[in-house]
């Protein structure tokens, strides 16, 4: 079985958004080429190794215009996570023909975290901010839910994500893995 390029991309975004950097091992770098190239276009330093990709913080991400496309293009399943990253710096535009997950994150999650965003047709426009704010948010699908968690890594204050069963169906122990990287994540019991 080949490594999951979407999970690898999600962890690369986590390292970029949290500002600490991360190395993802047991990955096929050529399968995630477009994801790590986009991070490079945003001026994040990317190191490619033998079955590993590292992303290092850059302190000042640059704007990015992005369109999803079939493999080997930028994967639609990474659009919401990338929107979370784009929300952390100013003047970004995100383009996609289907834009479903991006619309969910851009309209709900980005605004809840204090970022201006708009969706028109197939384009989500995100005007990022220097500082995201913690907020109660509701998971609506797998990838948008991961984006909410990623935005929470950068947010000042507490981000409470409800309906995490969306995340659990696509990411094995995401909370535990992010905690191992230094995130402070607690899984609350349902009331």
Backbone as a ProteinNet text record, in pm:
[ID]
protein_1_A
[PRIMARY]
XXXXXXXXXXXXXXXXXXXXXXXXXXXXXXXXXXXXXXXXXXXXXXXXXXXXXXXXXXXXXXXXXXXXXXXXXXXXXXXXXXXXXXXXXXXXXXXXXXXXXXXXXXXXXXXXXXXXXXXXXXXXXXXXXXXXXXXXXXXXXXXXXXXXXXXXXXXXXXXXXXXXXXXXXXXXXXXXXXXXXXXXXXXXXXX
[TERTIARY]
84.3	0	89.5	55.1	135.1	95.5	187.7	155.6	46.1	-28.7	-138.9	-85.9	-89.7	-36.6	-119.7	-247.8	-332.5	-297.3	-276.7	-235.3	-97.9	-7.1	125.4	113	31.1	10.5	-51	-143.2	-206.6	-102.5	-10.1	94.1	195.3	221.3	308.5	243.4	112.8	41.4	44.6	29.9	36	169.8	279.1	410.4	425.5	368.9	377.5	290.3	168.8	75.4	114.6	170.8	210.5	344.5	418	543.2	659.6	646.2	752.9	825.6	762.1	819.1	792.8	805	782	847.4	886.7	935	836	785.4	693	774.8	777	853.8	760.4	819.6	745.6	642.6	687.7	604.2	676	600.8	659.5	657.4	768.6	769.8	712.1	734.8	682.9	530.5	466.6	319.8	261.2	338.6	291.8	361.9	412	490.9	416.8	293.3	221.8	196.5	169.3	147.1	273	388.1	508.5	559.5	529.2	566.8	486.3	357.7	276.1	333.7	374.2	435.9	564.7	641.2	762.5	731.6	623.6	582.7	542.3	497.5	462.2	586	703	833	862.1	798.2	838.5	955.4	1053.5	1168.7	1129.2	1148.8	1112.6	1239.5	1259.2	1367.9	1306.7	1353	1304.7	1414.3	1379.7	1474	1423.7	1490.3	1450.2	1329.1	1211.4	1084.8	1053.9	1092.4	1064.9	1054.9	969.4	956.8	958.7	1041	1044.8	1000.9	924.3	886.2	932.9	997.3	1048.4	974.4	952.1	880.1	960.4	887.8	956.7	928.9	830.8	800.4	710.4	705.2	623.3	581.8	470.3	422.9	375.7	403.4	360.8	229.5	167.1	38	48.2	-65	-69.4	-203.8	-202.6	-324.4	-318.1	-424	-418.8	-543.9	-525	-636.6	-614.4	-717.4	-704.6	-711.5	-652.2	-649.9	-627.4	-660.8	-633.3	-483.1	-448.2	-309.4	-235.9	-121.3	-32.5	-53.1	-166	-194.7	-225.3	-264.5	-294.8	-424.4	-422.3	-539.7	-655.6	-775.4	-895.2	-905.1	-862.1	-870	-770.7	-687.3	-597.4	-641.6	-751	-790.4	-829.7	-903.5	-946.4	-827.2	-735.6	-618	-533.7	-520.8	-443.9	-514.8	-648	-721.7	-688.2	-674.6	-637.2	-500.9	-406.2	-274.1	-281.4	-357.4	-369.6	-434.6	-515.1	-582.1	-486.2	-362.8	-266.6	-175.7	-196	-122.1	-210.5	-180.1	-271.1	-267.3	-384.2	-393.6	-386.2	-453.1	-447.4	-576.3	-562.8	-680.3	-669.6	-778.2	-782.2	-885.2	-845.7	-937.3	-958.9	-1082.8	-1114	-1243	-1251.4	-1373.4	-1489	-1460.5	-1566.9	-1583.2	-1476.2	-1470.3	-1560.8	-1609.3	-1702.7	-1638.7	-1529.7	-1465	-1407.5	-1352.1	-1297.4	-1407.2	-1524.2	-1635.3	-1676.4	-1680.3	-1718.8	-1619.7	-1490.9	-1392	-1393.1	-1391.4	-1380.8	-1499.2	-1619.4	-1738	-1755.2	-1727.7	-1751.2	-1627	-1531.9	-1413.8	-1327.5	-1299.8	-1213.3	-1277.1	-1406.3	-1474.7	-1479.8	-1504.7	-1508.4	-1373.4	-1265.7	-1131	-1084.5	-1170.4	-1135.8	-1077.5	-1095.5	-1038.9	-1151.6	-1132.4	-1231.3	-1220.8	-1335.2	-1334.6	-1465.9	-1464.4	-1584.7	-1575	-1688.3	-1693.4	-1785.6	-1736.8	-1817.8	-1794	-1897.3	-1881.8	-1783.7	-1677.8	-1578.2	-1454.5	-1463	-1346.5	-1372.5	-1281.7	-1283.3	-1170.4	-1201.8	-1102.2	-1083.9	-961	-930.7	-836.9	-879.5	-793.7	-742.3	-626.2	-571.9	-536.1	-512	-479.9	-351.6	-291.4	-168.8	-196.3	-314.8	-347	-488.5	-502.9	-634.5	-684.8	-814.9	-876.9	-942.1	-927	-994.1	-1144.3	-1216.3	-1361	-1423.4	-1550.5	-1621.8	-1662.5	-1626.8	-1656.7	-1714.2	-1784.3	-1848.8	-1790.7	-1742.8	-1690.3	-1805.3	-1781.3	-1887.4	-1852.8	-1727.5	-1681.4	-1536	-1480.8	-1347.8	-1239.9	-1222.4	-1110.2	-1131.9	-1253.6	-1280.9	-1261.9	-1293.3	-1275	-1127.1	-1044.7	-900.3	-850	-905.7	-866.8	-900.7	-1013.3	-1050.8	-950.5	-907.3	-807.1	-675.3	-634.9	-509.8	-516	-627.8	-642.3	-635.1	-690.8	-685.2	-542.8	-451.5	-311	-250.3	-296.5	-242.6	-321.6	-442.9	-533.6	-492.8	-512.3	-500.5	-629.6	-617.3	-735.8	-771.3	-886	-929.4	-1018.4	-987.1	-1074.9	-1138.8	-1269.8	-1344	-1414.3	-1373.8	-1429.6	-1531.4	-1655.2	-1758	-1778	-1839.6	-1866.9	-1736.8	-1641.8	-1511	-1514.9	-1631	-1639	-1602.5	-1619.1	-1576	-1424.7	-1351.2	-1204.9	-1164.3	-1228.2	-1191.3	-1208.6	-1299.5	-1320.7	-1211.5	-1130.9	-1028.9	-886.5	-871.1	-737.7	-729.4	-635	-617.6	-539.2	-604.9	-542.3	-479.2	-547.4	-493.4	-458.3	-545.4	-519.2	-393.1	-373.4	-254.7	-127.2	-133.4	-16	23.2	-76.7	-45.8	5.6	-46.3	3.6	149.8	187.5	328	419	360.9	438.2	438.1	369.7	370.6	238.7	136	5.8	-60.7	-138.1	-215.9	-360	-391	-522.4	-581.1	-703.3	-775	-902.2	-930.6	-1055	-1154.8	-1255.9	-1357.5	-1464.4	-1517.9	-1628.3	-1756.2	-1840.4	-1968.4	-2057.2	-2129.2	-2217.9	-2345.8
-117	0	124.2	220.3	342.3	437.9	526	624.3	719.7	773.7	864.5	1006.6	1055.6	1188.4	1299.4	1275.2	1376.4	1389.8	1277	1283.5	1349.8	1314.5	1377.2	1527.7	1569.7	1712.5	1782.9	1716	1773.6	1800.2	1708.1	1728.2	1834.2	1846.7	1954.9	2090.6	2100.6	2224.8	2250.8	2144.7	2161.3	2221.2	2172.1	2226.5	2370.8	2404	2541.1	2635.7	2595.5	2684.9	2707.6	2606.1	2620.6	2691.9	2704.6	2779.1	2703.3	2573.6	2494.9	2407.6	2380.7	2289.6	2145.5	2056.4	1914.7	1835.1	1712.4	1618.5	1503.4	1478.2	1366.9	1254.9	1141.3	1025.5	920.4	824.2	716.1	771.7	866.7	930.2	920.4	920.6	924.6	1070.7	1143	1285.2	1316.5	1228.2	1255.7	1248.7	1179.5	1174.5	1304.2	1377.4	1502.2	1624	1610.3	1717.6	1850.3	1853.6	1981.2	2043.4	1962	2016.3	2083	2016	2078.9	2190.5	2187.8	2301.3	2426.4	2408.8	2523.8	2585.9	2502.6	2555.3	2629.2	2576.2	2644.4	2777.6	2783.4	2908.8	3012.3	2966.9	3058	3098.3	3053.1	3083	3000.6	2886.5	2793.9	2713.4	2687	2607.1	2459.6	2390.5	2249.4	2168.9	2061.6	1967.7	1833.6	1778.3	1648.7	1546.9	1440	1332.5	1202.9	1094.9	962	921.1	926.2	892.6	986.6	1114.9	1214.7	1352.9	1435.6	1577.1	1657.4	1761.5	1851.6	1989.8	2055.7	2194.7	2273.9	2386.5	2470.8	2603.7	2665.1	2792.5	2900.9	2997.2	3107.5	3241.8	3250.5	3374.9	3468.8	3459.4	3551	3485	3413.3	3343.6	3443.6	3414.3	3501.8	3452.9	3538.5	3508.4	3392	3327.4	3212.6	3208.5	3187.8	3162.2	3017.5	2943.6	2799	2745.6	2650.3	2581.4	2431.9	2360.8	2215.9	2150.9	2033.3	1959.9	1812.3	1724.6	1582.7	1558.7	1444.2	1407.5	1418.4	1479.4	1521.2	1665.8	1727.3	1863.1	1870.4	1990.4	2009.2	1936	1847.4	1764.3	1842.8	1817.8	1877.8	1848.3	1730.1	1691.8	1766.9	1854.1	1939.1	2084.5	2117	2257.7	2318.6	2248.8	2305.5	2326.7	2229.5	2244.6	2362.9	2379	2491.4	2623.3	2623.6	2745	2783.5	2685.8	2715.9	2783.4	2734.3	2796.7	2936	2949.8	3078.7	3183.2	3139.6	3234.8	3301.6	3253.1	3307.7	3416.2	3452.6	3566	3638.1	3760.6	3850.1	3831.1	3858.9	3872.5	3745.5	3642.9	3516.6	3491.5	3426.9	3385.2	3235.9	3167.4	3023.5	2993.7	2927.7	2898.7	2748.8	2710.9	2569.3	2557	2460.1	2443	2387.8	2302.3	2242	2315.1	2343.3	2434.2	2397.9	2276.7	2242	2255	2183.6	2192.6	2330.9	2393.2	2527.2	2624	2610.3	2698.7	2678.9	2555.2	2529.3	2590.2	2573.2	2631.9	2784.2	2834	2978	3051.7	3000.6	3070.9	3054.4	2936.8	2912.2	2921.9	2834.9	2826.9	2950.5	3003.7	3121.9	3240.3	3261.3	3372.9	3352.7	3229.3	3201.5	3229.5	3206	3230	3373.8	3462	3603.5	3645.5	3565.7	3593.2	3628.4	3730.4	3766.7	3671	3624.3	3534.9	3548.1	3508.2	3509.9	3399.7	3345.7	3242.9	3292.8	3292	3331	3234.1	3162.7	3064.2	2956.9	2941.9	2839.4	2895.3	3015	3078	3113.7	3074.5	3119.3	3219.7	3340.5	3444.8	3461.7	3450	3459	3575.7	3667.8	3777.9	3741.2	3679.6	3627.1	3733.8	3689.4	3778.4	3731.1	3820.3	3784.7	3687.7	3700	3619.5	3565.3	3433.1	3371.2	3367.3	3363.8	3361.8	3227.2	3175.1	3052.1	3070.6	2964.7	2975.2	2836.6	2828.9	2702	2683.6	2571.2	2543.6	2403.2	2380.4	2251.6	2182.5	2061.2	1981.5	1944.3	1960.8	1935.5	1827.3	1806	1696.2	1667.5	1565	1518.9	1626.1	1680.5	1771.4	1909.3	1961.3	2089.7	2077.1	1961.5	1938.5	1939.6	1877.5	1881.4	2025.3	2104.7	2245.2	2322.7	2291.8	2358.8	2328.1	2203.4	2165.1	2237.7	2242.6	2310.2	2458.9	2523.2	2664.7	2682.7	2587.4	2593.3	2587.9	2525.8	2521.6	2661.3	2749.3	2884.6	2985.9	2949.8	3045.9	3078.7	3205.8	3248.3	3209.6	3140.8	3096.2	2952.9	2910.2	2771.5	2758.9	2660.2	2621.9	2490.1	2488	2366.7	2316.9	2198.5	2140.2	2034.1	2052.7	1952.2	1864.7	1748.8	1650.4	1595.6	1559.1	1513.4	1374.6	1310.7	1180.8	1195.1	1314.6	1337.4	1319.5	1372.6	1361	1215.6	1151.5	1014.9	915.2	942.2	846.8	853.1	959.9	972.9	988.3	1020.6	1037.2	949.8	858.6	771.4	844.9	870.3	933	1068.4	1151.6	1282.8	1364.2	1361.5	1438.2	1390.4	1259.6	1204.6	1238	1229	1258.4	1405.3	1494	1636.7	1667.6	1597.6	1616.5	1575.7	1468.8	1425.6	1530.3	1617.7	1725.4	1853.1	1849.1	1964	2039.4	1997.4	2063.8	2027.8	2121	2093.5	2064.7	1935.7	1890.7	1796.5	1823	1734.3	1688.3	1561.6	1507.3	1506.6	1591.2	1602.6	1497.2	1447.4	1352.7	1428.6	1369.5	1432	1439.9	1550.8	1570.6	1493.1
0	0	0	-83.1	-89.4	23	64.7	168.7	122.3	216.7	189.2	168.6	46	16.3	79	105.6	168	316.3	383.5	524.4	535.1	444.3	444.9	424.7	329.9	306	425.4	493.5	612.6	720.5	741.6	842.1	799.1	669.2	622.7	650.9	626.1	657.1	807.8	888.5	1034.6	1076	1019.3	1051.4	1007.2	892	841.3	923.1	951.6	1019.7	1165.3	1228.7	1369.1	1383.7	1274.2	1277.6	1337.6	1355.3	1415.8	1314.9	1203.8	1106.2	1144.4	1047.6	1070.7	958.8	990.6	889.8	882.7	764.4	741.7	679.5	747.4	699.8	642.5	575.4	509.1	412.5	329	228.2	94	-12.5	-146.1	-192.5	-183.9	-218.4	-356.1	-453.9	-588.2	-593.5	-498.8	-495.5	-441.4	-363.9	-301.2	-360.1	-481.7	-542.3	-544.1	-587.6	-599.6	-462.4	-360.2	-225.9	-172.2	-182.6	-128.3	-218.1	-346.8	-432.4	-396	-362.8	-320.6	-193.6	-100.1	22.3	-11.5	-105.1	-149.5	-215.7	-294.2	-356.9	-252.3	-136.1	-27.1	53.4	12.2	72.9	197.9	213	317.8	263.1	347.4	306.1	310	199.7	186.4	160.8	237.1	213	175.5	65.3	18.7	43.8	113.6	139.3	80.3	114.7	70.6	153.8	95.6	162.7	278.6	264.4	369.2	306.4	366.6	328.9	458	463.2	578.3	534.1	620.4	597.6	718.4	691.3	797.7	795.1	910.3	913	843	787	719.1	783.7	872.6	940.5	864.2	730.3	652.7	521.7	524.4	405	300.3	174.7	66.4	6.8	-73.3	-133.8	-231.1	-251	-340.7	-410.2	-539.4	-614.7	-657.6	-632.1	-645.8	-712.8	-801.3	-865	-849	-806.6	-793.3	-931.2	-940.3	-1066.8	-1037.2	-1132.1	-1112.9	-1095.3	-1035.2	-1015.1	-1148	-1152.3	-1044.8	-998.6	-1032.6	-989.8	-841.8	-797	-655.2	-621.8	-520.6	-492.1	-428.2	-477.7	-420.7	-271.9	-230.2	-88.9	-0.5	-57	22.7	24.2	-46	-58.2	76.3	159.4	288.2	381.1	387.7	472.5	426.3	293.4	241.8	272.9	271.1	309.9	453.8	541.6	679.9	684	606	600.6	538.2	431.4	363.7	454.1	548.3	637.5	735.6	742.6	838.5	780.9	656.2	600.1	498.7	472.5	399.2	247.4	186.1	41.9	-38.8	1.7	-71.4	-147.6	-261.3	-336.2	-359.8	-338.4	-358.9	-465	-571	-680.4	-693.2	-724.7	-744.6	-822.3	-909.7	-988.4	-906.4	-806.8	-726.8	-594.6	-529.3	-414.5	-296.8	-285.9	-178.1	-40.2	-16	114.9	139.9	37.1	55.4	95.1	34	68	213.1	257.3	395.7	492.5	466.5	556.5	543.8	420.5	400.9	461	443.2	493.6	643.4	695.1	836.7	921.5	896.9	980.6	979.1	859.8	851.9	923	900.7	966.5	1116.8	1161.2	1304.8	1370	1297.3	1349.5	1329.8	1277.3	1265.6	1132.8	1030.2	898.7	801.7	719.2	618.9	501	451.7	337.2	262.5	136.9	55.1	-47.9	-85.9	-189	-298.3	-420.8	-534.8	-648	-686.4	-791.9	-749.7	-826.8	-797.9	-728.5	-673.7	-613	-467.9	-382.5	-243.2	-227.9	-183.1	-162	-12.5	32.1	174.9	198.3	282.6	324.7	463.1	468.3	592.5	693.3	813.3	925.1	991.9	1069.3	1140.6	1254.6	1313.8	1431.3	1420.2	1423.4	1425.8	1570	1584.9	1716.8	1742.4	1863.9	1901.4	1892.9	1856.1	1839.2	1846.9	1885.8	1873.9	1727.6	1668.3	1528.1	1515.2	1405.2	1384.9	1262.2	1280.9	1171.4	1077.4	947.7	850.9	749.6	725.7	640.9	677.1	620.8	659.2	643.2	524.2	498.2	560.7	555.2	620.7	771.3	826.3	969.9	1006.9	923.9	947.7	941.4	849.5	838	964.9	1026.9	1151.6	1262.2	1268.9	1368.8	1340.2	1214.1	1177.4	1211.4	1182.4	1217.4	1368	1442.7	1588	1641.6	1567	1608.5	1612.5	1525.7	1514.3	1596.9	1634.4	1697.9	1841.1	1877.1	2016.7	2086.3	2196.5	2268.1	2231.1	2275.4	2257.5	2135.4	2052.7	1942.5	1981.2	1986.1	2020.5	1894.9	1848.3	1727	1767.2	1726.9	1754	1630.3	1651.2	1545.2	1484.5	1571	1523.4	1459	1457.7	1389.8	1242.1	1186.3	1047.1	1035.2	1130.7	1129.7	1152.7	1247.9	1285.5	1171.4	1079.6	970.3	863.9	865.1	761.7	811.7	940	998.2	1122	1122.6	1237.8	1346.4	1460	1577.2	1545.5	1469.8	1434.5	1559	1659.2	1781	1851.4	1857.8	1923.7	1845.7	1714.6	1632.1	1643.6	1640.5	1654.8	1795	1895.1	2032.4	2043.3	1972.9	1972.3	1909.5	1825.9	1763.4	1846.7	1962.1	2050.9	2061.4	1987.5	1996.8	2129.5	2181	2302.4	2258.8	2250.6	2206.1	2309.3	2347.4	2440.1	2372.5	2385.4	2333.4	2447.6	2439.2	2542.8	2522.3	2629.3	2619.9	2587.8	2504.5	2468.7	2591.4	2603.4	2718.8	2706.2
[MASK]
+++++++++++++++++++++++++++++++++++++++++++++++++++++++++++++++++++++++++++++++++++++++++++++++++++++++++++++++++++++++++++++++++++++++++++++++++++++++++++++++++++++++++++++++++++++++++++++++

